[in-house]
Amino acid sequence: MRSGEAARLEAGGAFAQRARACGIEERLTLKGTAEWNEDALVVNPGVSMYGVLDGATSLHPFRGPNGETGGYLASRTIQQYLESLQAEDLAGIDLKEAIVQANVRLREKMKEAGIDLTDPAALWTSALAIVRVHDRYIDYAQVGDCMIAATYADGTIRTMSRDQVAHIDYESKKIWEEALRTGVQTREELWELVKPHIRNNKTRMNTLSGYSVLSGQPEANDFIEYGRINRIRLRSILIVSDGLFPPKTSAQPPADGIGELVTLIKEKSLEGYAKWLMDLEAEDKECRKYPRFKVSDDKTAVLIRFDVE
């Protein structure tokens, strides 16, 4: 990867031994152009739990003791809780309940920091996609716009999750595109026009007219999507944050684009695809060709492969 890109491609020790057993082949997390990488990997081989988190900073300015943003603190709080779990902690509970408890931990951390828990614009939040691998099946849970895709031995690609934020992003990107048509030139000017809409969207988090996100709110628990698929002919599981979504030259209504992403990663490798995408973003610093809110968003993924008999 290019110098300055903060990649974390970990292997070795107990994890490497467990990774070979459950089939993990590639994982990475890359900081985008913001100050902090608000994404996080979840890697807990002791309970075969893997996934990604995508923190979002509150609209009210907040900094932790070391200058951390709320989005960074949200993803790390959830990451640390999930990676601390042992088999006995999960006995008798499903994956959804583990995510509920992570949401409780997030609320506790915000309360300790003096955050006004009644103000949606002040909350630290995070999207999430997590799987737990078993011998015959995969349990999964998802919130927000992190995504999970399964690929089978015959090449079939199955989307296991739904982008819960796509319709919200579409509304914001339509404003962005209209501003470009009226002659707005810079990303900073575009962002100022979109910001009021994004601020208003915070009031829609974890509501039937909005989107799901882990926010410490008890309501978030009702919007966690979760389930189980069996491992018959299952070749791989890909888990990604939205920073890895393929770029689009115009705002598009919500649609399932996970198949395109899986195909691109198969062609280029996970690391190769991420580099290709970051190169495209670097060539469009004003975010005019590919409408988006950051020059380069954080990018995090786990790719798990399985042997198929």
C-alpha positions, -999 to 999 in steps of 0.1 A, spaced: 0 0 0 11 36 -4 30 53 24 8 70 49 -21 46 44 -28 30 78 -34 -7 70 -37 -33 96 -33 -68 81 -27 -90 111 -16 -126 114 5 -148 136 2 -165 169 -30 -180 182 -51 -160 158 -32 -174 127 -38 -209 140 -75 -203 145 -77 -184 112 -65 -214 92 -92 -235 109 -121 -212 102 -108 -200 68 -100 -163 73 -79 -152 44 -78 -114 43 -87 -85 65 -78 -48 66 -87 -15 80 -76 17 63 -79 53 76 -95 77 51 -88 114 49 -103 123 83 -82 126 114 -92 94 130 -101 59 116 -136 56 130 -139 21 116 -128 -10 136 -123 -47 130 -139 -72 154 -117 -103 156 -125 -127 184 -112 -162 173 -119 -177 207 -157 -176 199 -153 -174 161 -167 -139 159 -156 -115 132 -169 -83 117 -166 -46 111 -178 -14 128 -182 21 113 -183 49 139 -200 82 131 -191 114 150 -217 134 167 -227 167 152 -220 184 185 -182 187 189 -167 162 213 -132 151 219 -119 123 242 -89 127 265 -65 120 236 -85 140 211 -106 111 199 -139 117 181 -172 103 192 -173 80 162 -139 66 171 -149 61 207 -182 44 196 -165 18 174 -138 11 199 -162 7 228 -182 -19 208 -151 -36 195 -135 -39 229 -167 -54 244 -172 -80 215 -135 -90 215 -136 -95 253 -164 -121 251 -156 -157 259 -176 -189 252 -192 -189 287 -204 -153 281 -223 -164 251 -238 -196 266 -275 -195 262 -277 -162 244 -279 -154 207 -257 -130 187 -283 -103 188 -283 -103 226 -245 -98 225 -250 -67 202 -277 -54 226 -252 -56 254 -226 -38 233 -252 -10 228 -256 -8 266 -219 -5 270 -219 24 245 -246 42 265 -226 37 297 -195 52 281 -213 82 268 -229 88 302 -195 86 319 -183 113 294 -212 136 302 -230 133 269 -266 144 268 -283 111 261 -316 129 252 -300 148 223 -296 127 191 -270 151 177 -248 145 207 -247 107 205 -217 86 194 -229 61 170 -217 31 150 -229 8 122 -221 -29 126 -219 -62 108 -209 -93 127 -208 -130 121 -202 -160 144 -190 -191 126 -202 -225 137 -195 -259 122 -227 -261 103 -241 -226 102 -233 -189 104 -251 -165 128 -251 -128 118 -262 -94 130 -263 -61 112 -271 -24 119 -266 6 96 -247 3 64 -221 -23 70 -228 -52 48 -224 -90 47 -223 -112 15 -221 -149 11 -206 -166 -20 -214 -203 -28 -195 -230 -47 -215 -224 -79 -206 -187 -78 -240 -175 -65 -236 -143 -45 -262 -138 -16 -266 -106 2 -272 -114 39 -279 -78 50 -297 -46 39 -281 -12 37 -303 6 63 -289 40 54 -290 39 16 -322 59 13 -308 86 37 -276 89 17 -296 91 -15 -315 121 -3 -283 139 8 -265 131 -25 -293 145 -45 -288 178 -27 -251 175 -35 -258 168 -72 -282 197 -75 -256 221 -60 -231 209 -85 -255 217 -113 -260 252 -100 -222 259 -101 -210 251 -66 -173 241 -71 -157 230 -38 -163 201 -15 -163 225 15 -192 245 -1 -211 213 -10 -207 201 26 -221 232 40 -252 228 19 -257 192 29 -249 195 66 -284 208 76 -300 177 60 -276 154 78 -282 172 111 -320 167 106 -314 130 98 -299 125 133 -335 129 147 -345 99 125 -320 74 139 -337 43 151 -372 53 140 -395 38 114 -390 68 91 -352 68 94 -323 43 98 -308 19 123 -275 25 141 -260 16 175 -264 48 195 -268 37 231 -305 43 227 -327 14 239 -347 19 207 -317 7 187 -322 -28 200 -354 -32 181 -337 -23 148 -309 -49 149 -313 -73 121 -300 -108 128 -303 -144 116 -287 -177 106 -276 -193 74 -264 -228 70 -230 -236 55 -241 -260 27 -218 -253 -3 -207 -220 13 -175 -208 -2 -169 -174 15 -183 -146 37 -174 -109 30 -180 -83 57 -174 -46 48 -179 -10 59 -195 14 34 -161 30 26 -154 1 4 -186 4 -17 -179 8 -54 -180 45 -65 -210 58 -84 -209 88 -108 -244 99 -97 -268 96 -68 -288 64 -73 -319 51 -55 -311 23 -30 -302 -9 -48 -283 -41 -40 -247 -35 -53 -230 -61 -32 -225 -84 -61 -204 -59 -79 -182 -54 -48 -177 -92 -44 -167 -95 -80 -142 -66 -79 -126 -80 -48 -124 -115 -64 -106 -99 -94 -83 -76 -75 -79 -91 -40 -92 -72 -10 -61 -51 -6 -58 -45 -44 -94 -34 -46 -89 -10 -17 -59 6 -33 -77 9 -66 -106 26 -50 -84 50 -30 -66 60 -62 -99 68 -78 -109 89 -48 -75 108 -48 -82 118 -84 -115 134 -74 -106 155 -43 -136 179 -47 -160 149 -48 -176 160 -81 -172 130 -103 -182 106 -75 -206 124 -52 -197 116 -16 -191 134 17 -154 126 23 -126 125 -2 -118 90 12 -139 73 38 -124 47 62 -124 12 48 -126 -20 67 -133 -56 57 -130 -92 67 -130 -120 41 -136 -156 53 -132 -186 31 -144 -221 37 -135 -255 22 -164 -269 2 -164 -307 -1 
